[in-house]
Amino acid sequence: LARRVPGFARNYRLAAVAGASAQLIAQMLKFLWLSRSEVFELRASSLLLSGRLQNLFLTRLGVLAVAGVLLPLVAIRGWMIAVAFAMALAGEWLGRYLFFVSVVPKNIAAAFTSGERTAA
């Protein structure tokens, strides 16, 4: 890696890996914090992420690990960096989507976590 990649490009890759690693750790710690919270709405959000939205949440973490950590370390061609960037961008969009669909409002939280479906 050091022979093929100029010094500044190598530093950018290491910065990307460090940033993605920090974000991955923060995401996991935030989920643990939500799941152990005493506030019902925060726990309900973690229940959504570990229940109905589990596949999307795990996909988001997996994309972050692959596109943000693994690919920048092993990429030797320019197109591999472009693929890593596109995957990381898609992962960020997925993270934004998960944020908006997993927020449980304080006034109607029980409707989000109950297994029953009720008509309006």
VENVEN-V239920 format. One line per field, one symbol per residue. ss: DSSP state (h for helix, s for strand, l for the rest). phi: phi as a letter, one per 30 degrees, with the letter a starting at -180 (. if undefined). A space follows every 50 residues. Layout:
BEGIN
ss: ???
phi: ???
END
This chain:
BEGIN
ss: llllllhhhhhhhhhhhhhhhhhhhhhhhhhhhhhllllhhhhhhhhhhh lllhhhhhhhhhhhhhhhhhhhhhlllhhhhhhhhhhhhhhhhhhhhhhh hhllllllhhhhhlllllll
phi: .dddcdeddddddddddddddddddddddddddddcdddedddddddddc cdcedddddddddddddccddddcdccddddddddddddddddddddded dcdcdddbddddcdddccdd
END
